[in-house]
């Protein structure tokens, strides 16, 4: 049998004979590569789940931040209203009580 015939026969066996194909794959380390790919796939799934969880947490944090900013705007507006008479120079600052002990 020539080398070309042997190659042709091996290729035919790889296409048609599952048992032979898996035996060759095992010999060349393909099984180990596939196992590692499975581990990487599982890790990618875990990372994606973490990412989804973090995205929802970011949405909650943004909502909280919007509420805090709204409260700060209200406080700022109230302070402007309270301090407006003094800012315009129309009123004097209240005096501290006298009567030190």
N, CA, C and O atoms as a GROMACS GRO file, in nm:
protein
  404
    1UNK      N    1   0.086  -0.117   0.000
    1UNK     CA    2   0.000   0.000   0.000
    1UNK      C    3   0.090   0.123   0.000
    1UNK      O    4   0.183   0.134   0.080
    2UNK      N    5   0.061   0.215  -0.090
    2UNK     CA    6   0.141   0.337  -0.100
    2UNK      C    7   0.101   0.435   0.011
    2UNK      O    8  -0.003   0.420   0.076
    3UNK      N    9   0.185   0.534   0.029
    3UNK     CA   10   0.158   0.638   0.129
    3UNK      C   11   0.030   0.712   0.094
    3UNK      O   12  -0.050   0.741   0.184
    4UNK      N   13   0.009   0.743  -0.030
    4UNK     CA   14  -0.114   0.812  -0.073
    4UNK      C   15  -0.238   0.728  -0.044
    4UNK      O   16  -0.340   0.782  -0.001
    5UNK      N   17  -0.231   0.598  -0.067
    5UNK     CA   18  -0.344   0.509  -0.038
    5UNK      C   19  -0.371   0.504   0.112
    5UNK      O   20  -0.486   0.503   0.156
    6UNK      N   21  -0.263   0.500   0.190
    6UNK     CA   22  -0.278   0.497   0.336
    6UNK      C   23  -0.346   0.625   0.385
    6UNK      O   24  -0.438   0.619   0.467
    7UNK      N   25  -0.300   0.739   0.336
    7UNK     CA   26  -0.360   0.867   0.374
    7UNK      C   27  -0.508   0.870   0.336
    7UNK      O   28  -0.593   0.912   0.415
    8UNK      N   29  -0.537   0.827   0.217
    8UNK     CA   30  -0.675   0.825   0.169
    8UNK      C   31  -0.761   0.736   0.258
    8UNK      O   32  -0.874   0.772   0.292
    9UNK      N   33  -0.708   0.620   0.294
    9UNK     CA   34  -0.784   0.526   0.378
    9UNK      C   35  -0.806   0.584   0.518
    9UNK      O   36  -0.915   0.570   0.575
   10UNK      N   37  -0.702   0.650   0.575
   10UNK     CA   38  -0.714   0.711   0.708
   10UNK      C   39  -0.819   0.821   0.705
   10UNK      O   40  -0.904   0.828   0.794
   11UNK      N   41  -0.815   0.906   0.604
   11UNK     CA   42  -0.914   1.014   0.592
   11UNK      C   43  -1.056   0.959   0.578
   11UNK      O   44  -1.150   1.013   0.636
   12UNK      N   45  -1.070   0.850   0.500
   12UNK     CA   46  -1.203   0.789   0.485
   12UNK      C   47  -1.251   0.735   0.620
   12UNK      O   48  -1.367   0.753   0.656
   13UNK      N   49  -1.161   0.669   0.693
   13UNK     CA   50  -1.197   0.617   0.825
   13UNK      C   51  -1.236   0.730   0.922
   13UNK      O   52  -1.330   0.716   1.000
   14UNK      N   53  -1.164   0.840   0.915
   14UNK     CA   54  -1.197   0.954   1.002
   14UNK      C   55  -1.337   1.008   0.970
   14UNK      O   56  -1.410   1.048   1.061
   15UNK      N   57  -1.374   1.009   0.844
   15UNK     CA   58  -1.507   1.057   0.805
   15UNK      C   59  -1.617   0.958   0.840
   15UNK      O   60  -1.726   1.000   0.878
   16UNK      N   61  -1.591   0.829   0.828
   16UNK     CA   62  -1.697   0.730   0.836
   16UNK      C   63  -1.702   0.652   0.968
   16UNK      O   64  -1.808   0.600   1.004
   17UNK      N   65  -1.593   0.643   1.039
   17UNK     CA   66  -1.587   0.556   1.158
   17UNK      C   67  -1.572   0.642   1.283
   17UNK      O   68  -1.464   0.691   1.314
   18UNK      N   69  -1.684   0.657   1.355
   18UNK     CA   70  -1.682   0.741   1.476
   18UNK      C   71  -1.581   0.692   1.579
   18UNK      O   72  -1.506   0.771   1.636
   19UNK      N   73  -1.579   0.563   1.602
   19UNK     CA   74  -1.488   0.506   1.703
   19UNK      C   75  -1.342   0.537   1.666
   19UNK      O   76  -1.264   0.576   1.753
   20UNK      N   77  -1.307   0.520   1.540
   20UNK     CA   78  -1.171   0.550   1.494
   20UNK      C   79  -1.142   0.700   1.510
   20UNK      O   80  -1.034   0.738   1.555
   21UNK      N   81  -1.238   0.783   1.471
   21UNK     CA   82  -1.221   0.928   1.481
   21UNK      C   83  -1.196   0.970   1.626
   21UNK      O   84  -1.106   1.050   1.652
   22UNK      N   85  -1.275   0.915   1.720
   22UNK     CA   86  -1.256   0.950   1.861
   22UNK      C   87  -1.124   0.898   1.916
   22UNK      O   88  -1.061   0.963   1.999
   23UNK      N   89  -1.082   0.781   1.870
   23UNK     CA   90  -0.953   0.727   1.913
   23UNK      C   91  -0.840   0.817   1.867
   23UNK      O   92  -0.748   0.846   1.943
   24UNK      N   93  -0.846   0.862   1.742
   24UNK     CA   94  -0.743   0.952   1.690
   24UNK      C   95  -0.749   1.086   1.763
   24UNK      O   96  -0.646   1.143   1.798
   25UNK      N   97  -0.870   1.136   1.786
   25UNK     CA   98  -0.885   1.263   1.856
   25UNK      C   99  -0.823   1.254   1.995
   25UNK      O  100  -0.757   1.347   2.041
   26UNK      N  101  -0.845   1.142   2.063
   26UNK     CA  102  -0.786   1.123   2.195
   26UNK      C  103  -0.635   1.120   2.189
   26UNK      O  104  -0.567   1.176   2.275
   27UNK      N  105  -0.582   1.054   2.087
   27UNK     CA  106  -0.436   1.046   2.073
   27UNK      C  107  -0.372   1.182   2.048
   27UNK      O  108  -0.261   1.208   2.094
   28UNK      N  109  -0.440   1.267   1.976
   28UNK     CA  110  -0.381   1.399   1.947
   28UNK      C  111  -0.420   1.504   2.051
   28UNK      O  112  -0.387   1.622   2.034
   29UNK      N  113  -0.489   1.465   2.157
   29UNK     CA  114  -0.520   1.557   2.266
   29UNK      C  115  -0.645   1.639   2.246
   29UNK      O  116  -0.668   1.734   2.321
   30UNK      N  117  -0.724   1.608   2.148
   30UNK     CA  118  -0.844   1.685   2.122
   30UNK      C  119  -0.942   1.676   2.238
   30UNK      O  120  -1.011   1.774   2.269
   31UNK      N  121  -0.948   1.561   2.301
   31UNK     CA  122  -1.040   1.545   2.414
   31UNK      C  123  -1.006   1.644   2.526
   31UNK      O  124  -1.096   1.705   2.584
   32UNK      N  125  -0.878   1.661   2.554
   32UNK     CA  126  -0.836   1.756   2.657
   32UNK      C  127  -0.871   1.899   2.617
   32UNK      O  128  -0.914   1.979   2.700
   33UNK      N  129  -0.853   1.928   2.491
   33UNK     CA  130  -0.888   2.062   2.442
   33UNK      C  131  -1.038   2.086   2.457
   33UNK      O  132  -1.080   2.193   2.501
   34UNK      N  133  -1.118   1.987   2.422
   34UNK     CA  134  -1.264   2.001   2.435
   34UNK      C  135  -1.305   2.018   2.580
   34UNK      O  136  -1.395   2.097   2.611
   35UNK      N  137  -1.241   1.945   2.670
   35UNK     CA  138  -1.272   1.960   2.813
   35UNK      C  139  -1.239   2.102   2.860
   35UNK      O  140  -1.315   2.162   2.936
   36UNK      N  141  -1.126   2.152   2.815
   36UNK     CA  142  -1.089   2.289   2.853
   36UNK      C  143  -1.188   2.391   2.795
   36UNK      O  144  -1.224   2.487   2.862
   37UNK      N  145  -1.231   2.369   2.673
   37UNK     CA  146  -1.331   2.457   2.613
   37UNK      C  147  -1.461   2.455   2.692
   37UNK      O  148  -1.523   2.559   2.712
   38UNK      N  149  -1.501   2.336   2.739
   38UNK     CA  150  -1.621   2.326   2.822
   38UNK      C  151  -1.605   2.406   2.951
   38UNK      O  152  -1.698   2.473   2.994
   39UNK      N  153  -1.486   2.398   3.012
   39UNK     CA  154  -1.461   2.476   3.134
   39UNK      C  155  -1.467   2.625   3.106
   39UNK      O  156  -1.523   2.702   3.183
   40UNK      N  157  -1.408   2.666   2.994
   40UNK     CA  158  -1.412   2.808   2.958
   40UNK      C  159  -1.555   2.854   2.930
   40UNK      O  160  -1.594   2.965   2.966
   41UNK      N  161  -1.632   2.769   2.866
   41UNK     CA  162  -1.771   2.804   2.838
   41UNK      C  163  -1.849   2.823   2.968
   41UNK      O  164  -1.927   2.916   2.981
   42UNK      N  165  -1.827   2.733   3.064
   42UNK     CA  166  -1.894   2.745   3.194
   42UNK      C  167  -1.852   2.874   3.264
   42UNK      O  168  -1.935   2.940   3.327
   43UNK      N  169  -1.726   2.908   3.254
   43UNK     CA  170  -1.677   3.033   3.316
   43UNK      C  171  -1.739   3.155   3.247
   43UNK      O  172  -1.775   3.252   3.314
   44UNK      N  173  -1.752   3.149   3.115
   44UNK     CA  174  -1.816   3.260   3.043
   44UNK      C  175  -1.962   3.275   3.084
   44UNK      O  176  -2.011   3.388   3.096
   45UNK      N  177  -2.031   3.165   3.104
   45UNK     CA  178  -2.170   3.171   3.148
   45UNK      C  179  -2.177   3.237   3.286
   45UNK      O  180  -2.263   3.322   3.311
   46UNK      N  181  -2.086   3.196   3.376
   46UNK     CA  182  -2.083   3.254   3.510
   46UNK      C  183  -2.055   3.404   3.504
   46UNK      O  184  -2.119   3.483   3.574
   47UNK      N  185  -1.959   3.444   3.420
   47UNK     CA  186  -1.927   3.585   3.407
   47UNK      C  187  -2.043   3.665   3.350
   47UNK      O  188  -2.068   3.778   3.392
   48UNK      N  189  -2.115   3.606   3.256
   48UNK     CA  190  -2.232   3.674   3.197
   48UNK      C  191  -2.341   3.693   3.303
   48UNK      O  192  -2.404   3.798   3.309
   49UNK      N  193  -2.363   3.591   3.385
   49UNK     CA  194  -2.462   3.603   3.492
   49UNK      C  195  -2.423   3.714   3.589
   49UNK      O  196  -2.508   3.791   3.633
   50UNK      N  197  -2.294   3.722   3.622
   50UNK     CA  198  -2.246   3.829   3.710
   50UNK      C  199  -2.267   3.966   3.645
   50UNK      O  200  -2.307   4.062   3.712
   51UNK      N  201  -2.241   3.974   3.517
   51UNK     CA  202  -2.258   4.099   3.445
   51UNK      C  203  -2.404   4.144   3.447
   51UNK      O  204  -2.433   4.262   3.467
   52UNK      N  205  -2.495   4.052   3.426
   52UNK     CA  206  -2.638   4.085   3.428
   52UNK      C  207  -2.677   4.135   3.566
   52UNK      O  208  -2.751   4.233   3.579
   53UNK      N  209  -2.626   4.067   3.670
   53UNK     CA  210  -2.655   4.109   3.807
   53UNK      C  211  -2.599   4.249   3.834
   53UNK      O  212  -2.664   4.331   3.898
   54UNK      N  213  -2.478   4.276   3.785
   54UNK     CA  214  -2.418   4.408   3.805
   54UNK      C  215  -2.494   4.515   3.728
   54UNK      O  216  -2.507   4.628   3.775
   55UNK      N  217  -2.542   4.480   3.610
   55UNK     CA  218  -2.620   4.578   3.533
   55UNK      C  219  -2.746   4.619   3.608
   55UNK      O  220  -2.780   4.737   3.612
   56UNK      N  221  -2.814   4.523   3.667
   56UNK     CA  222  -2.936   4.557   3.741
   56UNK      C  223  -2.902   4.637   3.866
   56UNK      O  224  -2.979   4.724   3.906
   57UNK      N  225  -2.788   4.609   3.928
   57UNK     CA  226  -2.746   4.687   4.044
   57UNK      C  227  -2.712   4.830   4.003
   57UNK      O  228  -2.742   4.924   4.076
   58UNK      N  229  -2.652   4.847   3.887
   58UNK     CA  230  -2.623   4.982   3.837
   58UNK      C  231  -2.752   5.060   3.812
   58UNK      O  232  -2.757   5.181   3.838
   59UNK      N  233  -2.853   4.993   3.762
   59UNK     CA  234  -2.982   5.060   3.740
   59UNK      C  235  -3.038   5.108   3.873
   59UNK      O  236  -3.086   5.221   3.884
   60UNK      N  237  -3.032   5.021   3.976
   60UNK     CA  238  -3.082   5.061   4.108
   60UNK      C  239  -3.001   5.177   4.165
   60UNK      O  240  -3.058   5.270   4.223
   61UNK      N  241  -2.870   5.173   4.149
   61UNK     CA  242  -2.785   5.281   4.200
   61UNK      C  243  -2.816   5.413   4.128
   61UNK      O  244  -2.818   5.519   4.190
   62UNK      N  245  -2.840   5.405   3.999
   62UNK     CA  246  -2.874   5.528   3.925
   62UNK      C  247  -3.007   5.584   3.972
   62UNK      O  248  -3.021   5.706   3.988
   63UNK      N  249  -3.104   5.497   3.996
   63UNK     CA  250  -3.233   5.544   4.048
   63UNK      C  251  -3.215   5.610   4.184
   63UNK      O  252  -3.275   5.714   4.211
   64UNK      N  253  -3.133   5.550   4.269
   64UNK     CA  254  -3.106   5.609   4.401
   64UNK      C  255  -3.038   5.745   4.385
   64UNK      O  256  -3.073   5.841   4.454
   65UNK      N  257  -2.941   5.754   4.294
   65UNK     CA  258  -2.870   5.879   4.271
   65UNK      C  259  -2.966   5.988   4.222
   65UNK      O  260  -2.955   6.104   4.264
   66UNK      N  261  -3.058   5.953   4.136
   66UNK     CA  262  -3.157   6.050   4.086
   66UNK      C  263  -3.242   6.101   4.202
   66UNK      O  264  -3.272   6.221   4.210
   67UNK      N  265  -3.284   6.010   4.293
   67UNK     CA  266  -3.363   6.052   4.409
   67UNK      C  267  -3.283   6.145   4.499
   67UNK      O  268  -3.336   6.246   4.547
   68UNK      N  269  -3.157   6.114   4.522
   68UNK     CA  270  -3.072   6.198   4.608
   68UNK      C  271  -3.053   6.336   4.544
   68UNK      O  272  -3.061   6.437   4.613
   69UNK      N  273  -3.028   6.340   4.414
   69UNK     CA  274  -3.012   6.468   4.346
   69UNK      C  275  -3.140   6.551   4.355
   69UNK      O  276  -3.134   6.673   4.371
   70UNK      N  277  -3.254   6.485   4.344
   70UNK     CA  278  -3.381   6.555   4.356
   70UNK      C  279  -3.396   6.615   4.496
   70UNK      O  280  -3.439   6.730   4.512
   71UNK      N  281  -3.361   6.537   4.598
   71UNK     CA  282  -3.367   6.588   4.735
   71UNK      C  283  -3.272   6.705   4.755
   71UNK      O  284  -3.307   6.804   4.820
   72UNK      N  285  -3.152   6.695   4.701
   72UNK     CA  286  -3.055   6.804   4.714
   72UNK      C  287  -3.103   6.931   4.644
   72UNK      O  288  -3.082   7.042   4.694
   73UNK      N  289  -3.167   6.914   4.530
   73UNK     CA  290  -3.222   7.032   4.461
   73UNK      C  291  -3.330   7.099   4.547
   73UNK      O  292  -3.337   7.221   4.556
   74UNK      N  293  -3.413   7.016   4.611
   74UNK     CA  294  -3.516   7.071   4.698
   74UNK      C  295  -3.457   7.143   4.817
   74UNK      O  296  -3.503   7.251   4.854
   75UNK      N  297  -3.355   7.085   4.878
   75UNK     CA  298  -3.288   7.148   4.992
   75UNK      C  299  -3.222   7.278   4.948
   75UNK      O  300  -3.231   7.379   5.017
   76UNK      N  301  -3.156   7.276   4.834
   76UNK     CA  302  -3.090   7.395   4.781
   76UNK      C  303  -3.191   7.506   4.756
   76UNK      O  304  -3.167   7.622   4.788
   77UNK      N  305  -3.304   7.469   4.698
   77UNK     CA  306  -3.408   7.568   4.672
   77UNK      C  307  -3.462   7.626   4.802
   77UNK      O  308  -3.484   7.746   4.812
   78UNK      N  309  -3.484   7.540   4.901
   78UNK     CA  310  -3.534   7.588   5.031
   78UNK      C  311  -3.433   7.681   5.096
   78UNK      O  312  -3.472   7.784   5.153
   79UNK      N  313  -3.306   7.647   5.089
   79UNK     CA  314  -3.203   7.734   5.147
   79UNK      C  315  -3.198   7.868   5.077
   79UNK      O  316  -3.181   7.972   5.142
   80UNK      N  317  -3.212   7.869   4.946
   80UNK     CA  318  -3.215   7.996   4.874
   80UNK      C  319  -3.333   8.082   4.920
   80UNK      O  320  -3.319   8.202   4.939
   81UNK      N  321  -3.448   8.019   4.938
   81UNK     CA  322  -3.566   8.093   4.983
   81UNK      C  323  -3.545   8.150   5.122
   81UNK      O  324  -3.583   8.263   5.150
   82UNK      N  325  -3.485   8.070   5.210
   82UNK     CA  326  -3.462   8.114   5.348
   82UNK      C  327  -3.360   8.226   5.353
   82UNK      O  328  -3.376   8.322   5.428
   83UNK      N  329  -3.253   8.214   5.273
   83UNK     CA  330  -3.144   8.311   5.280
   83UNK      C  331  -3.163   8.430   5.185
   83UNK      O  332  -3.084   8.524   5.189
   84UNK      N  333  -3.264   8.428   5.102
   84UNK     CA  334  -3.286   8.534   5.003
   84UNK      C  335  -3.292   8.673   5.066
   84UNK      O  336  -3.230   8.764   5.011
   85UNK      N  337  -3.363   8.696   5.176
   85UNK     CA  338  -3.368   8.833   5.231
   85UNK      C  339  -3.230   8.886   5.269
   85UNK      O  340  -3.203   9.005   5.254
   86UNK      N  341  -3.144   8.802   5.317
   86UNK     CA  342  -3.010   8.848   5.357
   86UNK      C  343  -2.920   8.863   5.236
   86UNK      O  344  -2.833   8.950   5.233
   87UNK      N  345  -2.940   8.779   5.136
   87UNK     CA  346  -2.857   8.787   5.017
   87UNK      C  347  -2.881   8.915   4.940
   87UNK      O  348  -2.790   8.967   4.876
   88UNK      N  349  -3.001   8.966   4.946
   88UNK     CA  350  -3.035   9.088   4.875
   88UNK      C  351  -3.002   9.213   4.956
   88UNK      O  352  -3.017   9.324   4.906
   89UNK      N  353  -2.958   9.196   5.076
   89UNK     CA  354  -2.921   9.310   5.161
   89UNK      C  355  -3.041   9.375   5.227
   89UNK      O  356  -3.027   9.483   5.286
   90UNK      N  357  -3.155   9.314   5.220
   90UNK     CA  358  -3.275   9.374   5.277
   90UNK      C  359  -3.295   9.342   5.423
   90UNK      O  360  -3.384   9.399   5.486
   91UNK      N  361  -3.219   9.255   5.479
   91UNK     CA  362  -3.237   9.219   5.620
   91UNK      C  363  -3.100   9.201   5.681
   91UNK      O  364  -3.001   9.176   5.612
   92UNK      N  365  -3.096   9.215   5.811
   92UNK     CA  366  -2.969   9.194   5.880
   92UNK      C  367  -2.969   9.054   5.941
   92UNK      O  368  -3.074   8.996   5.968
   93UNK      N  369  -2.851   9.004   5.960
   93UNK     CA  370  -2.838   8.870   6.018
   93UNK      C  371  -2.887   8.872   6.161
   93UNK      O  372  -2.867   8.971   6.232
   94UNK      N  373  -2.951   8.766   6.204
   94UNK     CA  374  -2.996   8.763   6.344
   94UNK      C  375  -2.875   8.767   6.437
   94UNK      O  376  -2.768   8.714   6.407
   95UNK      N  377  -2.897   8.832   6.553
   95UNK     CA  378  -2.790   8.844   6.651
   95UNK      C  379  -2.791   8.724   6.744
   95UNK      O  380  -2.896   8.666   6.774
   96UNK      N  381  -2.673   8.688   6.786
   96UNK     CA  382  -2.659   8.580   6.884
   96UNK      C  383  -2.710   8.634   7.018
   96UNK      O  384  -2.694   8.753   7.047
   97UNK      N  385  -2.770   8.549   7.098
   97UNK     CA  386  -2.821   8.596   7.228
   97UNK      C  387  -2.705   8.646   7.315
   97UNK      O  388  -2.597   8.586   7.319
   98UNK      N  389  -2.730   8.756   7.383
   98UNK     CA  390  -2.627   8.808   7.474
   98UNK      C  391  -2.657   8.753   7.612
   98UNK      O  392  -2.760   8.689   7.632
   99UNK      N  393  -2.574   8.776   7.702
   99UNK     CA  394  -2.598   8.722   7.838
   99UNK      C  395  -2.505   8.607   7.865
   99UNK      O  396  -2.547   8.499   7.908
  100UNK      N  397  -2.382   8.631   7.841
  100UNK     CA  398  -2.285   8.528   7.868
  100UNK      C  399  -2.272   8.506   8.017
  100UNK      O  400  -2.288   8.598   8.098
  101UNK      N  401  -2.242   8.387   8.050
  101UNK     CA  402  -2.228   8.354   8.192
  101UNK      C  403  -2.084   8.354   8.232
  101UNK      O  404  -2.051   8.329   8.348
   0.00000   0.00000   0.00000
